[in-house]
Amino acid sequence: MKQLVLVINEDSFFLSHRSRIATTAKSRGWSVILVAKNTGFRSYIEKMGIEYIDLPINPTGMNLKEEFKTFKFLYSLYRKYPDAIIHHVGLKNMLWGGLASRLTKTKGVVYAVSGLGMLFGENSRRMLSRTIQHVLGFAMGKKNVAVIFQNHDDESIFVRNRLVDPGKVEFIKGSGVDMEEFPFSEPPETAPLVIIFTARMLKEKGVLDLVAAAEILRNEYEGKIEIWLCGGLSSNPCAMTEKEMHSIADGSYIKWLGHRTDVNELLKKSSIMCFPSYYREGVPKSLIEASAIGRPIITTDSVGCRDTVVDGENGFLVPVHDPVSLAHSLKKLIDDAELRKNMGKKSRLIAERDYDVNKVADLHIEIYEKLYNAKTDK
């Protein structure tokens, strides 16, 4: 049986972003093995018929001893699966898994560049970034490799710096959304109008910029609108603390909802998605889901984010770190119900064209099959 090994930081991310790919692969005759850090979903995933291997990884740490442990584990693992297609998701897995796969006999290797995060962001350390690029370039130089990009900014970095041969590039716009789980709905027009933000509470996701824009609008719109910050805390160094979240959310005009599992229902209650991120996104799942529901989007003219909006058609693009422009765009949508409705319909059309999770899964299986059937010296 053809084997697919998915290497992902945490099992929760697998369930939210890659599970449909795995179940589709199984239905097409693949044996699927998930290698991930166990955050409590092992038994649930095993009931899906997926073999589970616990990955020793610290997703955000920089301890050299821990990093070497991750590399050594993957190197030993890949030696046991010489005929498998290995799919790396996440920068650390691309780095250590890529190096391990380059040093072992592997049938084929997939890299999913789903955002380069803080490493290539405005606070990145240049020397560390260059070192990682060199390692990735070495890893991706192996034969029978596919590198999947979600946005053209990241693709440009890798091709321009000769980290990947253009012939190995694949393009899939995001991890997809279940169009039935996130069905189109007309935005509610009853007061208060809800402006929603869904993401981990990271400063680089633009939380503070959204709050600053909300404060600009407070005198005119308090009682007429609410800002919902939907998302949990994170171990990321750029994460907001619980104390900071309580200091910016007053519980009425600005509400912090914490981690939620009913995002689709919250989106239905909202009228506008606002996501002023300057994190190096792939294609933000929050914007994909909001598009599917049929919401106008305000986001930044930044990596990954700009790929979800045709400015003036299904939303607005604003500069990063510009609460004044953000407030101005929010005001346009708050004051114009017809504009919200029309933009929301266009968002849904974009979602149906680009983000349908079944289409995304099919594209992945095509890549796996191509690598599996290719002649290679391993």
C-alpha positions as CSV (number, residue, x, y, z in Angstrom):
1,M,0.0,0.0,0.0
2,K,1.2,3.5,-0.8
3,Q,2.3,5.3,2.4
4,L,1.9,9.0,3.2
5,V,3.7,10.4,6.3
6,L,2.3,13.8,7.4
7,V,4.7,15.7,9.7
8,I,2.9,18.5,11.6
9,N,3.8,20.4,14.7
10,E,0.6,19.5,16.7
11,D,-2.3,17.2,16.3
12,S,-4.8,20.0,16.8
13,F,-3.4,21.8,13.7
14,F,-3.8,18.6,11.7
15,L,-7.5,18.4,12.6
16,S,-8.1,22.1,11.7
17,H,-6.0,22.3,8.6
18,R,-5.0,19.0,7.1
19,S,-7.5,16.3,8.1
20,R,-9.5,16.3,4.9
21,I,-6.3,15.7,2.9
22,A,-5.6,12.6,5.1
23,T,-9.1,11.2,4.8
24,T,-9.1,11.8,1.1
25,A,-5.8,10.0,0.7
26,K,-7.1,7.1,2.7
27,S,-10.1,6.9,0.4
28,R,-7.8,6.7,-2.6
29,G,-5.8,3.8,-1.2
30,W,-3.1,5.4,0.8
31,S,-1.9,4.3,4.3
32,V,-1.7,7.6,6.3
33,I,0.7,8.1,9.2
34,L,0.5,11.3,11.3
35,V,3.7,12.4,13.0
36,A,2.7,15.2,15.5
37,K,3.0,16.4,19.0
38,N,0.1,15.0,21.1
39,T,-2.0,17.7,22.5
40,G,-4.9,15.4,23.5
41,F,-6.4,14.3,20.2
42,R,-4.5,11.0,19.6
43,S,-7.4,8.6,20.3
44,Y,-9.7,10.7,18.1
45,I,-7.3,10.6,15.2
46,E,-6.6,6.9,15.5
47,K,-10.3,6.3,15.3
48,M,-10.1,7.9,11.9
49,G,-7.9,5.0,10.8
50,I,-4.7,7.0,10.9
51,E,-1.6,5.7,12.5
52,Y,-0.2,8.2,15.0
53,I,3.4,8.7,16.0
54,D,4.2,11.2,18.7
55,L,6.7,13.9,17.5
56,P,9.2,15.3,20.1
57,I,9.1,19.0,19.1
58,N,8.9,22.4,20.8
59,P,7.1,24.4,18.1
60,T,8.3,27.8,19.3
61,G,11.5,26.9,21.3
62,M,15.1,27.6,20.3
63,N,16.9,25.1,22.6
64,L,19.6,23.4,20.5
65,K,19.4,20.2,22.5
66,E,15.6,20.0,21.8
67,E,16.1,20.9,18.1
68,F,18.7,18.1,17.7
69,K,16.4,15.6,19.3
70,T,13.7,16.5,16.8
71,F,16.1,16.1,13.9
72,K,17.5,12.8,15.2
73,F,14.0,11.4,15.7
74,L,12.9,12.3,12.1
75,Y,16.2,10.9,10.7
76,S,15.6,7.6,12.4
77,L,11.9,7.6,11.4
78,Y,12.5,8.3,7.7
79,R,14.9,5.4,7.5
80,K,12.0,3.1,8.4
81,Y,9.8,4.5,5.6
82,P,12.0,4.6,2.4
83,D,9.0,4.2,0.1
84,A,6.7,6.8,1.7
85,I,5.8,10.2,0.5
86,I,6.8,12.6,3.3
87,H,4.8,15.8,3.7
88,H,6.2,18.5,6.0
89,V,4.0,21.2,7.3
90,G,5.5,24.0,9.4
91,L,8.9,25.7,9.2
92,K,10.6,23.5,11.8
93,N,9.4,20.4,10.2
94,M,10.5,21.7,6.8
95,L,13.9,22.5,8.3
96,W,14.7,19.3,10.4
97,G,12.5,17.0,8.4
98,G,13.9,18.3,5.2
99,L,17.5,17.8,6.4
100,A,16.6,14.3,7.6
101,S,15.0,13.4,4.2
102,R,18.0,14.7,2.3
103,L,20.3,12.4,4.3
104,T,18.1,9.3,4.0
105,K,16.5,7.3,1.1
106,T,13.0,8.7,0.6
107,K,10.5,8.1,-2.2
108,G,9.3,11.7,-2.4
109,V,9.1,14.8,-0.2
110,V,6.5,17.6,0.0
111,Y,7.1,20.9,1.7
112,A,4.0,23.0,2.6
113,V,5.1,26.7,2.9
114,S,2.0,27.8,4.8
115,G,3.4,31.2,6.0
116,L,6.9,32.0,7.2
117,G,5.8,33.6,10.4
118,M,7.9,35.7,12.7
119,L,11.2,34.3,11.3
120,F,10.8,36.3,8.1
121,G,8.7,39.1,9.7
122,E,9.8,42.6,10.6
123,N,11.4,41.4,13.9
124,S,13.4,38.5,12.3
125,R,17.0,38.0,13.0
126,R,18.8,38.3,9.7
127,M,21.7,35.8,10.4
128,L,19.3,33.1,11.7
129,S,17.0,33.7,8.7
130,R,19.9,33.3,6.3
131,T,21.1,30.1,8.0
132,I,17.7,28.5,7.8
133,Q,17.4,29.5,4.1
134,H,20.6,27.7,3.4
135,V,19.5,24.5,5.1
136,L,16.1,24.6,3.3
137,G,17.9,25.2,0.0
138,F,20.1,22.1,0.6
139,A,17.1,20.0,1.6
140,M,14.9,21.0,-1.3
141,G,17.8,20.3,-3.7
142,K,17.0,16.6,-3.5
143,K,15.2,15.0,-6.5
144,N,11.5,14.2,-6.4
145,V,10.5,17.1,-4.3
146,A,7.4,19.3,-4.5
147,V,7.1,22.7,-2.7
148,I,3.6,24.0,-2.2
149,F,3.1,27.7,-1.7
150,Q,0.0,29.5,-0.6
151,N,0.9,32.9,-1.8
152,H,3.2,34.3,-4.4
153,D,5.3,36.5,-2.0
154,D,6.7,33.4,-0.3
155,E,7.2,31.7,-3.7
156,S,9.1,34.7,-4.9
157,I,11.5,34.6,-1.9
158,F,12.3,30.9,-2.4
159,V,12.8,31.1,-6.2
160,R,14.7,34.4,-6.1
161,N,17.1,33.1,-3.4
162,R,17.4,29.8,-5.4
163,L,16.1,27.8,-2.5
164,V,13.9,25.8,-4.8
165,D,13.9,25.1,-8.5
166,P,10.8,26.6,-10.2
167,G,10.0,23.2,-11.7
168,K,9.3,21.9,-8.2
169,V,6.9,24.7,-7.3
170,E,3.2,23.9,-6.7
171,F,0.6,26.5,-5.9
172,I,-2.5,25.8,-3.7
173,K,-4.2,28.9,-2.2
174,G,-4.7,28.0,1.4
175,S,-5.6,24.8,3.4
176,G,-9.3,25.0,2.3
177,V,-12.6,25.3,4.0
178,D,-15.6,22.9,4.1
179,M,-18.2,24.9,2.2
180,E,-21.0,22.9,3.9
181,E,-19.7,23.5,7.4
182,F,-19.3,27.2,6.5
183,P,-22.4,27.9,4.4
184,F,-23.2,31.3,2.9
185,S,-25.4,33.5,5.1
186,E,-26.6,37.1,4.8
187,P,-24.9,39.3,7.3
188,P,-27.2,40.3,10.2
189,E,-28.4,43.9,10.1
190,T,-29.7,44.2,13.7
191,A,-27.8,46.3,16.1
192,P,-25.2,46.0,17.5
193,L,-23.2,45.3,14.3
194,V,-20.5,42.8,15.0
195,I,-17.0,43.2,13.6
196,I,-15.0,39.9,14.2
197,F,-11.4,39.0,14.4
198,T,-10.5,35.3,14.6
199,A,-6.9,34.2,15.2
200,R,-4.4,33.4,18.0
201,M,-3.9,36.5,20.1
202,L,-0.5,37.5,18.6
203,K,0.6,41.1,18.4
204,E,1.7,40.5,14.8
205,K,-1.8,39.4,13.9
206,G,-2.7,43.1,14.3
207,V,-4.8,42.8,17.5
208,L,-3.5,46.1,18.9
209,D,-4.0,47.9,15.6
210,L,-7.7,46.7,15.5
211,V,-8.2,47.9,19.1
212,A,-6.6,51.3,18.2
213,A,-9.0,51.6,15.2
214,A,-11.9,50.7,17.5
215,E,-11.0,53.4,19.9
216,I,-11.0,56.0,17.1
217,L,-14.6,55.0,16.3
218,R,-15.8,54.6,19.9
219,N,-17.3,58.0,20.3
220,E,-19.4,57.7,17.2
221,Y,-20.3,54.0,17.3
222,E,-20.2,52.7,20.8
223,G,-23.6,50.9,21.4
224,K,-24.0,50.5,17.6
225,I,-21.1,48.1,17.0
226,E,-19.1,45.5,18.9
227,I,-15.6,44.2,18.3
228,W,-15.2,40.5,18.9
229,L,-11.7,39.2,19.4
230,C,-12.0,35.5,19.0
231,G,-9.0,33.3,19.7
232,G,-6.9,31.8,22.5
233,L,-3.5,32.7,24.0
234,S,-0.3,31.3,22.5
235,S,3.2,30.3,23.6
236,N,4.6,32.3,20.7
237,P,7.0,35.0,21.9
238,C,4.8,37.7,20.2
239,A,1.7,36.5,22.0
240,M,-0.5,38.8,24.0
241,T,-0.8,37.9,27.7
242,E,-4.0,37.3,29.5
243,K,-3.5,40.5,31.5
244,E,-3.0,42.5,28.3
245,M,-6.1,41.0,26.7
246,H,-8.2,42.0,29.7
247,S,-6.7,45.5,29.7
248,I,-7.8,46.1,26.0
249,A,-11.2,44.4,26.1
250,D,-13.9,46.1,28.2
251,G,-16.4,43.3,27.8
252,S,-19.0,45.4,26.0
253,Y,-17.7,47.5,23.1
254,I,-14.6,45.3,22.7
255,K,-15.0,41.7,23.7
256,W,-12.4,39.0,24.0
257,L,-14.1,35.6,23.5
258,G,-11.0,33.4,24.0
259,H,-10.6,30.1,22.2
260,R,-13.8,28.9,20.6
261,T,-14.8,25.8,18.7
262,D,-17.9,27.4,17.1
263,V,-16.2,29.9,14.8
264,N,-18.7,29.2,12.0
265,E,-21.6,30.2,14.3
266,L,-19.8,33.3,15.4
267,L,-19.1,34.3,11.8
268,K,-22.8,34.0,11.0
269,K,-23.5,36.5,13.8
270,S,-20.9,38.9,12.5
271,S,-21.2,41.4,9.6
272,I,-17.6,42.3,8.9
273,M,-14.3,40.4,9.2
274,C,-11.3,42.6,10.2
275,F,-7.9,41.1,10.2
276,P,-5.0,43.7,10.2
277,S,-2.2,41.2,10.4
278,Y,1.5,41.9,9.6
279,Y,2.5,38.3,10.4
280,R,4.0,36.5,7.4
281,E,0.8,34.5,6.7
282,G,0.3,31.7,4.2
283,V,-3.3,32.4,3.4
284,P,-5.0,33.1,6.7
285,K,-7.7,30.4,7.6
286,S,-9.7,33.1,9.4
287,L,-10.1,35.0,6.1
288,I,-10.9,31.8,4.1
289,E,-13.6,30.9,6.6
290,A,-15.1,34.4,6.6
291,S,-15.1,34.4,2.8
292,A,-17.0,31.1,2.8
293,I,-19.7,32.5,5.2
294,G,-19.9,35.6,2.9
295,R,-18.4,38.4,4.8
296,P,-16.7,41.6,3.6
297,I,-13.1,41.6,4.6
298,I,-10.8,44.3,5.8
299,T,-7.2,43.2,6.0
300,T,-3.7,44.5,5.3
301,D,-1.8,44.8,2.1
302,S,0.6,42.2,3.5
303,V,1.9,38.8,2.7
304,G,-0.9,36.2,2.4
305,C,-3.6,38.6,3.5
306,R,-3.6,40.5,0.2
307,D,-4.3,37.3,-1.6
308,T,-7.8,37.0,-0.2
309,V,-9.1,40.5,-1.1
310,V,-9.7,42.2,-4.4
311,D,-9.6,45.8,-3.1
312,G,-13.0,47.5,-3.4
313,E,-14.7,44.3,-4.5
314,N,-15.0,41.9,-1.6
315,G,-13.3,44.1,0.9
316,F,-10.6,46.6,1.5
317,L,-6.8,46.4,1.8
318,V,-5.1,48.8,4.3
319,P,-1.5,49.6,5.1
320,V,0.0,47.7,8.0
321,H,0.2,49.6,11.4
322,D,-2.3,52.1,10.2
323,P,-5.3,52.3,12.6
324,V,-6.5,55.5,11.0
325,S,-6.9,53.8,7.6
326,L,-8.4,50.8,9.3
327,A,-11.0,52.9,11.0
328,H,-11.8,54.7,7.8
329,S,-12.4,51.4,6.0
330,L,-14.5,50.1,8.9
331,K,-16.6,53.2,8.8
332,K,-17.3,52.7,5.1
333,L,-18.7,49.3,5.8
334,I,-20.5,50.1,9.0
335,D,-22.4,52.9,7.3
336,D,-23.4,51.0,4.1
337,A,-25.5,47.9,4.5
338,E,-25.7,47.4,0.7
339,L,-22.0,47.5,0.3
340,R,-21.5,44.9,3.1
341,K,-24.1,42.7,1.4
342,N,-22.5,42.9,-2.1
343,M,-19.0,42.5,-0.9
344,G,-20.0,39.5,1.1
345,K,-21.5,37.8,-1.9
346,K,-18.3,38.3,-3.8
347,S,-16.3,36.8,-0.9
348,R,-18.4,33.7,-1.2
349,L,-17.8,33.4,-4.9
350,I,-14.0,33.7,-4.3
351,A,-14.2,31.0,-1.6
352,E,-16.1,28.6,-4.0
353,R,-13.5,29.1,-6.7
354,D,-10.3,29.0,-4.6
355,Y,-10.9,27.5,-1.1
356,D,-13.2,24.5,-1.4
357,V,-11.5,21.9,0.9
358,N,-12.4,19.0,-1.5
359,K,-10.6,20.8,-4.4
360,V,-7.6,21.5,-2.1
361,A,-7.5,17.8,-1.1
362,D,-7.7,16.6,-4.7
363,L,-4.7,18.9,-5.6
364,H,-2.6,17.4,-2.8
365,I,-3.4,13.8,-3.9
366,E,-2.3,14.7,-7.4
367,I,1.0,15.9,-6.1
368,Y,1.5,12.7,-4.0
369,E,0.7,10.5,-6.9
370,K,3.1,12.3,-9.2
371,L,5.9,11.9,-6.7
372,Y,5.1,8.3,-6.0
373,N,5.0,7.4,-9.7
374,A,8.2,9.3,-10.6
375,K,11.5,7.5,-11.2
376,T,13.9,8.4,-8.5
377,D,17.3,7.3,-7.1
378,K,15.9,8.1,-3.7
